[in-house]
Amino acid sequence: MQLKGAKKQGKKFINPIPTDDAGLDKMPAVFWEYLTTRSEGTPKKTLGPFVTDAATYNTPPESGLRITWVGHSSLLIEIDGKRILTDPVWSKRASFVQWAGPKRFFDAPLPLDKLPQLDAVIISHDHYDHFDKATIRALAPKNIPFYTSLGVGKYLKKWGVAAELITEMDWGDVAQVGDNCTITTAPTRHFSGRGITNRNQTLWSAFAIKGHTHNIFFGADSGWFNGFEDIGNAYGPFDLTILEIGAYGKSWPDIHMGPLSAVNAHLALKGKQMMPIHWGTFNLALHAWHEPIDILLELAAKENLNLFVPEPGKPTEATGSNYNSGWWEKYKS
């Protein structure tokens, strides 16, 4: 089964189904909610510090699949001999300036200069919490191939990545990463833009990553849609689904899932184990910072799901058995 490529209306890409992407008309109501909420959006206790032992990467994972969660949607994925970095954001703020905007709850556990040699970097879309200029500029001289959604390559070139290292991909495109590893782009229900004048002029995507033994799904950002079932039928089953559970809100239900829809997406994708991301790193919504994972644990117990919840910065093998580090519990107030 081949998934269809993205469609456009004029210069703008459009979602697989009609979607309210929370435009300017929602801003007054959202701003008021931010002013009046009593939720602990930012932890009262400082998280971490978390520190990655970079020497771990000198020994390949016994299982063939090891994940280091740098925070939010930034992951170092070791899969069947390949190392793939996703949506790298090392800056302190997910913003167009570093003196204002959402600030990390903890510093990136692994310094950029301690990263092992990479086979690929994946950029799902151009939002600031997934695509950080300073981080890209630091990675650009390292001669790493970048795989990204349509239109995002112009930023990569501007920030120093050589054109021959950039592969822009439409939904359903397949790219080969060395031997015995493929990356396939898949639809998500989201939006794009790094300012108010260029909304949806670049594409947003998820990625199926298939090695010689493991098959995983990096979901990036998406609201719920029935396309997850199509992706599962086309590219599943998946040994591990990596899905967003945070930054949901009643004013933007179409573009972020939250825990319940993430569980439904995992099941539709034919996932064997689920890793929650996009939580516990930035204050991007009105819920408490730990609410997404608390709800997910309740849902997983009811559905008898295998979760994979490693501590930030700790390289951890995903073996298929339920694993919950519970790292956040000691920071809850």
C-alpha positions, 0 to 999 in steps of 0.5 A: 500500500502506498500512501498519497502525497500531500495536497496544496491550495495555492502555496499552502499545504493542507491536512489529510482531513479538514482541520482547525489549526488554531489560527489568530482567531483563537489567540485572545481566548488562549491568551486569557486561559494562560492568564487565568490557569492555575495548572502547574505548567512549569515545574516548581522544582528544578528538573535534573540535571540529567547527564548522558554517559557518552561512553555508552555509545562505544558499545552497540545495544544488545537488542539492536534498539536503544533510545536516548530521550534528549527531551520533547521530540529530540531523540537519539535512536540507535536502530540496527547499527544506524544512529538517527537524531530526530527534531534536535533542539538543544537551545534553552528556549523554543523560540525565535529569540533566546531571551523570551519564549518557552524555556526548557525545564532541564538542559539537554543531557548530552552536549552536542559535541559529545554526540556519536557519529550520526547516520541521519538527522530527521526534521519533521516540520519547521516549528521552533520546538522541533527545529532549532537554528542554533542546533542546526548550525552546530550540526551543519559542519558534521557532514550528516545527511538530513531528511525533512519535509517538503520546503524545510530544506531552504532553512537548512541551506541558510543555516549551513547544511550542504545542499547535497546532504538534504533530502526533502520528502513528500508523504509516502516517499522512501529514502535509504539510509546506508545499508538495510535502513529506510525512512518513509514519510507519513501524513500527520494532522498538524500545521507549519510556519515560523511566523504569521506570514508563512503558515503552512508553506512547508510540510509536516510529516511523521516517519517510519524507520525500518532497519534489518530487524526493527520497525519503529514509528516517529510520530512527531506532531499530530492530532488524531485522524483515521490515517493512523490506521492506513499508516499501520496497514501500509508500514506496520506493525511497529516494534515501537511507536513514538507518539506525542502526548503533551501540549494538548488543549481544548482550543486546538483539539485537531493538531495535538492528540493528548494521551487518549488519542495517542493510545488510540493512534498506537493501537491503530498503528499496530504498535507493540510498545509505545514511547510518549514524547512531547511532554515534560520539557517545555510549557506549551499548553495549559495542563500541568507539566506531568498531567500527560504522563499521569493520564497515559499510565492510567490508560495503559493499565486499562488497555494492558499496553507496553510502555517505554518511558526512559529517563531523560538522557539515559540511553535505554534499550527498547526490548518490547517489555514494559519499562517505566523509569518513573523519573518525574515522580520525585519532581511533582509538587 
